[in-house]
């Protein structure tokens, strides 16, 4: 059976999507840092960024690191290696946020809420798509 070539534009789309997701997380880290600053780590009073997303100093660091890794992976077209790991990280953060919300959010050093959980589940979908497309291209 002959294989058809995938157009370059189609191959580039997942990389740009992953880089865009990374840019979103870098933006969240910057806005979050402007909202809460660098003063406290760990348990903080609940603060909302942009009126609806939970934010903390620790969460800003996590968002910044994930954002930089995703942007670099998207620009270098290395999403096959990075997206599978990022998928697990976002899934763990979504489960952690969901469990924290079910138990009232007490003891949550990240100050997550249901909006954060929804964002992480959306990120799981993007990383899953990136992983699937990149894996398919490699075979």
C-alpha positions as CSV (number, residue, x, y, z in Angstrom):
1,X,0.0,0.0,0.0
2,X,1.4,3.4,-0.9
3,X,1.7,6.2,1.7
4,X,0.4,9.6,0.8
5,X,2.6,12.6,1.8
6,X,1.1,14.9,4.4
7,X,1.2,18.5,3.3
8,X,3.7,20.7,5.3
9,X,0.9,23.0,6.4
10,X,-0.9,20.0,8.0
11,X,2.3,18.9,9.7
12,X,3.0,22.4,11.1
13,X,-0.5,22.9,12.5
14,X,-0.1,20.7,15.7
15,X,3.3,22.4,16.4
16,X,1.7,25.8,16.2
17,X,-1.2,24.7,18.3
18,X,1.2,23.4,21.0
19,X,3.3,26.6,20.8
20,X,0.1,28.7,21.2
21,X,-0.9,26.7,24.2
22,X,2.6,27.3,25.7
23,X,2.2,31.1,25.0
24,X,-1.1,31.0,26.8
25,X,0.5,29.5,29.9
26,X,3.4,32.0,29.8
27,X,0.8,34.8,29.6
28,X,-1.1,33.3,32.5
29,X,2.2,33.1,34.5
30,X,2.9,36.8,33.8
31,X,-0.6,38.0,34.6
32,X,-0.7,35.8,37.7
33,X,2.6,37.1,38.9
34,X,1.3,40.7,38.5
35,X,-1.8,39.6,40.5
36,X,-0.2,37.9,43.5
37,X,3.5,38.8,43.2
38,X,6.4,36.7,44.6
39,X,5.8,37.1,48.3
40,X,4.4,33.8,49.5
41,X,4.7,30.1,48.6
42,X,2.3,27.4,49.7
43,X,-1.0,28.1,51.3
44,X,-2.3,31.5,50.4
45,X,-5.7,33.2,50.6
46,X,-7.7,32.4,47.5
47,X,-7.0,35.0,44.8
48,X,-8.7,35.1,41.4
49,X,-6.9,36.1,38.2
50,X,-9.0,37.8,35.5
51,X,-11.9,37.4,37.8
52,X,-12.3,33.6,37.5
53,X,-9.0,31.6,37.5
54,X,-7.4,30.6,40.7
55,X,-3.8,31.7,41.1
56,X,-0.9,31.4,43.5
57,X,2.8,32.1,43.4
58,X,3.5,28.3,43.0
59,X,1.0,28.0,40.3
60,X,2.6,30.9,38.4
61,X,5.9,29.0,38.4
62,X,4.3,25.8,37.2
63,X,2.4,27.7,34.4
64,X,5.6,29.5,33.4
65,X,7.7,26.3,33.2
66,X,5.0,24.4,31.3
67,X,4.6,27.3,28.9
68,X,8.3,27.6,28.1
69,X,8.6,23.9,27.5
70,X,5.5,23.8,25.2
71,X,6.6,26.9,23.2
72,X,10.1,25.4,22.7
73,X,8.6,22.0,21.7
74,X,6.2,23.6,19.3
75,X,8.8,25.8,17.6
76,X,11.4,23.0,17.4
77,X,8.7,20.5,16.3
78,X,9.6,18.2,19.1
79,X,6.0,17.7,20.2
80,X,6.0,13.9,20.2
81,X,8.4,13.8,23.1
82,X,7.0,16.7,25.1
83,X,3.3,16.5,24.6
84,X,3.0,13.0,26.1
85,X,4.7,14.3,29.3
86,X,2.7,17.5,29.3
87,X,-0.5,15.5,28.9
88,X,0.2,13.6,32.0
89,X,1.2,16.8,33.9
90,X,-2.1,18.5,32.9
91,X,-4.1,15.4,33.7
92,X,-2.5,15.3,37.2
93,X,-3.2,19.0,37.8
94,X,-6.8,18.6,36.7
95,X,-7.4,15.6,39.0
96,X,-5.6,17.5,41.9
97,X,-7.8,20.5,41.3
98,X,-11.0,18.4,41.1
99,X,-10.2,16.6,44.3
100,X,-9.3,19.9,46.0
101,X,-12.6,21.4,44.9
102,X,-14.6,18.3,46.1
103,X,-13.0,18.6,49.5
104,X,-13.6,22.4,49.7
105,X,-10.2,23.6,48.5
106,X,-8.6,23.6,51.9
107,X,-5.0,22.7,51.9
108,X,-4.6,23.5,48.1
109,X,-1.3,25.4,47.7
110,X,-2.2,26.1,44.0
111,X,-5.6,27.7,44.7
112,X,-7.3,25.8,41.9
113,X,-10.9,26.1,41.0
114,X,-13.2,24.5,38.4
115,X,-12.2,27.0,35.8
116,X,-8.6,25.8,36.2
117,X,-9.7,22.2,36.0
118,X,-11.5,23.0,32.7
119,X,-8.4,24.7,31.3
120,X,-6.2,21.7,32.2
121,X,-8.7,19.3,30.6
122,X,-8.6,21.5,27.4
123,X,-4.8,21.3,27.6
124,X,-5.0,17.5,27.9
125,X,-7.0,17.5,24.7
126,X,-4.5,19.7,22.8
127,X,-1.5,17.7,24.0
128,X,-3.3,14.4,23.2
129,X,-4.0,15.7,19.7
130,X,-0.4,16.8,19.3
131,X,0.9,13.5,20.6
132,X,-1.4,11.5,18.2
133,X,-0.5,13.5,15.2
134,X,3.2,13.5,15.9
135,X,3.3,9.8,16.6
136,X,1.3,9.2,13.4
137,X,3.9,11.2,11.4
138,X,6.8,9.2,12.8
139,X,5.3,5.9,11.7
